[in-house]
Amino acid sequence: MDDQTRLEIEAAAFRRLRQHLMEDRKDVQNIDLMNLAGFCRNCLSRWYQEAANERGIEMDKEQAREIYYGMPYDDWKNQNQTAADAEKQKAFEKAFKENVTDKS
């Protein structure tokens, strides 16, 4: 497989993952994704931002989230996310520390 084809397939897979999380499974909470998989929609938007920044494209967290979520993050959160109980919040703190917090 040539590099361009690989790149196009990887991009298509990312778009399908985004569609799955944003359209097909809005019911899946970010906190549950983080607790089970070590990443969530916010991580995906952050990785998008980092990739843009690495290519010299200025983009902040809120801009990346709006691109990923298709609307301002607070709007999406108000429409789709529910409050997490103390047990989920504690698990999230652990998952966030293990997967997101800079370990350097």
PEDAGI-V661426 format. One record per residue. PHI is phi in whole degrees, -180 to 180 (none if undefined). PSI is psi in radians with two decimals (NA if undefined). D_CENTER is the distance of its C-alpha to the mean C-alpha in Angstrom with 2 decimals. Layout:
# PEDAGI-V661426
phi=PHI psi=PSI d_center=D_CENTER
phi=PHI psi=PSI d_center=D_CENTER
This chain:
# PEDAGI-V661426
phi=none psi=2.31 d_center=28.15
phi=-80 psi=2.84 d_center=28.12
phi=-61 psi=-0.70 d_center=25.29
phi=-65 psi=-0.74 d_center=24.71
phi=-64 psi=-0.77 d_center=24.48
phi=-59 psi=-0.78 d_center=22.06
phi=-60 psi=-0.76 d_center=19.83
phi=-67 psi=-0.67 d_center=20.11
phi=-68 psi=-0.75 d_center=19.37
phi=-62 psi=-0.73 d_center=16.23
phi=-63 psi=-0.71 d_center=15.07
phi=-65 psi=-0.70 d_center=16.19
phi=-65 psi=-0.71 d_center=14.34
phi=-62 psi=-0.80 d_center=10.96
phi=-61 psi=-0.67 d_center=12.14
phi=-70 psi=-0.67 d_center=13.24
phi=-62 psi=-0.78 d_center=10.10
phi=-60 psi=-0.82 d_center=8.50
phi=-59 psi=-0.76 d_center=11.88
phi=-60 psi=-0.80 d_center=12.00
phi=-77 psi=-0.55 d_center=9.04
phi=-94 psi=-0.46 d_center=10.02
phi=-117 psi=-0.85 d_center=13.74
phi=-77 psi=-0.61 d_center=15.05
phi=-131 psi=0.93 d_center=13.44
phi=-60 psi=-0.41 d_center=12.73
phi=-70 psi=-0.39 d_center=14.75
phi=-74 psi=2.12 d_center=12.37
phi=-79 psi=2.53 d_center=11.40
phi=-56 psi=-0.72 d_center=8.27
phi=-63 psi=-0.64 d_center=11.08
phi=-69 psi=-0.70 d_center=12.38
phi=-60 psi=-0.83 d_center=9.44
phi=-63 psi=-0.77 d_center=9.50
phi=-67 psi=-0.59 d_center=13.25
phi=-91 psi=-0.69 d_center=13.75
phi=-112 psi=-0.24 d_center=11.47
phi=82 psi=0.20 d_center=10.56
phi=-154 psi=2.86 d_center=6.76
phi=-147 psi=-3.02 d_center=4.44
phi=-60 psi=-0.65 d_center=2.31
phi=-64 psi=-0.64 d_center=3.36
phi=-63 psi=-0.77 d_center=3.59
phi=-60 psi=-0.73 d_center=2.85
phi=-68 psi=-0.60 d_center=4.58
phi=-68 psi=-0.72 d_center=6.58
phi=-64 psi=-0.62 d_center=7.56
phi=-62 psi=-0.82 d_center=8.55
phi=-61 psi=-0.81 d_center=10.46
phi=-61 psi=-0.72 d_center=12.01
phi=-64 psi=-0.70 d_center=13.17
phi=-64 psi=-0.82 d_center=14.67
phi=-61 psi=-0.68 d_center=16.30
phi=-62 psi=-0.42 d_center=17.73
phi=-99 psi=0.23 d_center=19.39
phi=81 psi=0.21 d_center=20.91
phi=-95 psi=2.06 d_center=18.87
phi=-74 psi=2.19 d_center=18.53
phi=-154 psi=2.27 d_center=15.27
phi=-98 psi=3.09 d_center=14.24
phi=-58 psi=-0.79 d_center=11.15
phi=-66 psi=-0.67 d_center=12.26
phi=-63 psi=-0.78 d_center=13.05
phi=-64 psi=-0.72 d_center=9.77
phi=-64 psi=-0.71 d_center=8.15
phi=-65 psi=-0.66 d_center=11.27
phi=-65 psi=-0.83 d_center=11.06
phi=-68 psi=-0.81 d_center=7.70
phi=-80 psi=-0.30 d_center=8.86
phi=78 psi=0.19 d_center=12.40
phi=-172 psi=2.93 d_center=13.84
phi=-56 psi=2.42 d_center=13.81
phi=-55 psi=-0.75 d_center=11.14
phi=-61 psi=-0.63 d_center=14.18
phi=-64 psi=-0.82 d_center=15.58
phi=-63 psi=-0.75 d_center=12.76
phi=-61 psi=-0.78 d_center=12.70
phi=-64 psi=-0.56 d_center=16.49
phi=-81 psi=-0.47 d_center=16.66
phi=-128 psi=-0.37 d_center=14.44
phi=-99 psi=2.61 d_center=13.85
phi=-117 psi=2.85 d_center=16.86
phi=-68 psi=2.50 d_center=18.28
phi=-100 psi=2.50 d_center=17.87
phi=-77 psi=3.01 d_center=21.12
phi=-61 psi=-0.65 d_center=22.25
phi=-64 psi=-0.77 d_center=21.78
phi=-66 psi=-0.67 d_center=18.06
phi=-65 psi=-0.70 d_center=17.72
phi=-66 psi=-0.75 d_center=19.79
phi=-63 psi=-0.65 d_center=17.83
phi=-63 psi=-0.77 d_center=14.58
phi=-57 psi=-0.74 d_center=16.55
phi=-66 psi=-0.85 d_center=17.59
phi=-63 psi=-0.71 d_center=14.28
phi=-63 psi=-0.81 d_center=12.78
phi=-61 psi=-0.72 d_center=16.04
phi=-75 psi=-0.48 d_center=16.06
phi=-116 psi=-0.39 d_center=12.65
phi=-117 psi=-0.78 d_center=11.51
phi=-59 psi=2.33 d_center=14.88
phi=-61 psi=2.18 d_center=16.84
phi=-98 psi=0.09 d_center=19.58
phi=-80 psi=NA d_center=21.91
